[in-house]
Amino acid sequence: MGIFFQKAVTLTIKRVICISLLGLFSSTGLASTKSTHIAEVQLQPFEAVYYAYKWDDNLGSAKVSLEALSPGLYSLTYQSKLSKFFLTDKRFEHSIFTVDGDTLTPQEYNYSRTGTGSDKALKVRFNAGPPAIIDIDNDGEQMQLPWQNELDNQLYRLDLTVRLAQGVKELDYQFINYRGQQKHYGMQVHGVEKLTLPYGDIDAIKVEIERDSGSRVTYAWFAPELNYQMVRLQQFKDGEEQGDLRLKAYAPM
């Protein structure tokens, strides 16, 4: 019984982190269906703090920060710490990307996971070439992929905030996930809902994140009054909630 419970709790933590903001608040390398003038929107540096829940049980917190390093160069950082009894999970993601006119381009992406179970580290470098190549170091295993405008595991979400501000209703993104794999997500806007969060009551645009595999369903909410930043992320698998991230605090920097 004890071993079974430990495995169940470990899976609970892993599934919540899988939602992990998956990196949340990102930027973009323009992998969607409509061009956008990023300079007109203006990337606003910020810091956001979230609580992570499953079945309304608070498992920990996550923090996302967007920072301007120099003109046209940005840093996006995600860090989380979740725990349940004696089990822990800490995750860190860091993206460096550039903005040039209407194009956001990933430069570097780093991911690490520590805590109960196996640790993991991933490093990704996006090299413009020619030829355009993605260099991946996955726990010491080296590989290369041709770069075809994919984003990293964080950056497509900031692009999503820009597109929502433009009124776009459908989007598609190609990106490299935290496992070093090529992934595709579709985005479908469902409308506006009023949410009650640790941050307070807020109106937010509900977006369904459509995956190629049908077992998981993910919803994200973005608040126009907070520069269209994400305020909630909830994921289900086979109808069962895997995790729920809810905004606690937000501050422009």
N, C-alpha and C positions, 0 to 999 in steps of 0.2 A: 504494500500500500504506500509506504514511504517513498520507494523508488518511483512508483507510478506518479505520485503527486509532484515529486521533484521534476520529472520529465514534463509534466503538464504545465507547471509554472514556468519552466525554461521556455517552452513553446509559446506561452503567453507573452513573455518578454520579447522573444525574437519576433513574433508577429507584430507586436506594437511597434518595434523599431523598424520593421520592414516598411511600415508606413512612413517611418522615420522622417517625415517631411520629405522623405526620400531625398532629402536635400532641400527642400522647400525654398522659397524665395530665391529665385534664381535669376539667371540672365539668359541671353539667348544668342545663338549663332544663326539665327534666321533660317530655321528649318521648317517653317510653316507655309501656309498657302497664300499669304497676302503680305506684301512688303509693308514696312512700317518705318516711320521717321523717328528713330529713338531720340534724336537730339531735341525734337519738339516735345517729347514727353518728359525728358530730363530724369535720369536715374537719381532717385533721392536716397542717399545713405540712411540707414535705419538700424535699429536693434529691436528684435521681437522675442518675447519669451512665451512659451507654451507649456501647458500641463498635458501630460499623457495619461489617458484613461483606458480601461477596458471594463465594460459593464459598470461604468461610473466609479470604478476603483482607481484612485490616483496612484500611478506607478512611478512618477518622476516628472522631469521637466526637460525642455529643449530650448536652445537659444539660437537665433539666426541673426547674423550681422552682415550688412552690406557697407563697404568702405571704399571711398575714392582714394587710390594710392597716388595718382598723378593725373594730369589731363588725359582722358581717354583710357585709363587703366584702373580696373576695379578688383576688389577682393570680396568674395562671398564665403562666409564661414558658418557651418552648422555644428553644434555640439549638443549631445544629450547624455543623460544619466538616468537609467531606469533601474528599479530594484523591487524585488518581491521576496520577503523573508531573507534568506541568506544568498539569494541569487542576484547578480548584478550584470548590467550591460551598459558599456560606455561607447559612444560613437562620435567620430569626428570627420567632417568633410570640409574641404577647402578648395575653392575655385579661384583661379586668376584669369581674367578675361579682358579684352579690349573692346572699345566702342569707337567706330570710325564711320561717321555719317549715319546711315541707317542700318549698320551691320554690327552685331555683337559677335565676337569670335573667341571661343575658349582657347586658352593657352596651356594651362596646367590644371590637373585635378588630382587631389589626394584624399584617400579614405582610409580610416583605421577603425577597428573594433576590438575592444578588450573586455574582460570580465569572465563570468562563468562560461565554460566551454572554450572552443578554439578561438584564438586571436586571428585577426586578418588584417592585411595591409594591401592597398592598391595604389599605384601611381600611374597616371596617364599624361602623356605629353602630346599636344596637337601641333604637328609640324607642317607649315604651309608648303614646304618644298620649293620647286617641283622635284619629285612627285609629292603630293600631299599625303602624309602618312600619320597614323596614330600609333605611338609607341606605348605599350602597356607592360607594366611590371606588376604581376599578380602574385604576391607572396614569393617573389624571387623568380617566378616563371616568366620569361620574356616572350612577347609576341608583337607582331605588327599587323595593322589593318589599313587598307586604303581609306583616306579621309574623304567622305562624301557629304560634307557639311553637317555631320552629326554634332550635337551638343554633348555636354557631360551630364552627369546624373543630377546636377542642381539647376543648370542654366535654363532649361526650357520653361521653368515656372515663372521666372521674371518676364520672359517674353510673353507668357500668358497674361500677366497683369497688364502689359502694354496693349495687347490685342483686345482685352476686355474693355479697356478705356476707349478703344476705337469703335466698340460696338460689334466686334466680330463674334459670330455664334458657333462656328465650327473650326477646328484646327487639327493639324497632324504634326507630330514631332518624331524625329529619329534621334537617338542619343545612345551614349555608352553608359551602362548602369554601374553600380558599385561593385559588381562582380566582374567587370571588364567585358560585358556582353553587349552586343548591338540589340537595341530594343526600339519598339514603335508604340506610341500612344496616340489615340485620338481624343479630342476634347469636344464635349457637347454641352452647350449652355442650356440650363433648365429654367432659369428665371430668378427672381429675387425672393429671399426669405428673411424673416426677422429672427435673429439668433439671440439666445441668452447665454453668455459666456462668462468665464471668470473676469474678463476685461469689462463686461457690461453688456447691455442690449445694443445690437447693431444690425443694420440692414446689409445683407450680403448676397452676391450673385452666386448661385449654385451651379457647379460644373461637374459633369460626370466624366471621369477619366476612363476611357475605353481601352482595354488591353486586347492583345491578339488571343490570349487564352481566356476562356469564359468563366473560370471558376472564381475569380476575384472581381469585386465591384468596389470602386473607390469614388468618393465624392469629395470635392473641395469647395470652400466658400471664400469669396474675395470681396472685401469691403471698399466701395468707392470712396468713402470718407477718409480712409487710410491709404490713399494713393493706390487703391486696388490691390493692396497686399492681402495675402491669404490669412484667414482668421480661424479656419477649422479644416481638418482633414480626417475623414472617417473611412475605414475600409472593412469590407465584409468578404468572407469566403464561404461559399455554399450556404449563404444566408446567415452565417454566424459572424458577429462582430469580432474583428481582429484587433482593432485599436481605434483611438479617437484623440486627435490632438486639438486642443482648444486654446485660443489666445488668452494670455494672462496680462501682458503688458506690451505696449508698442511706443516707440519714441523715434522721431526723425533725428538724424545726427547732424 
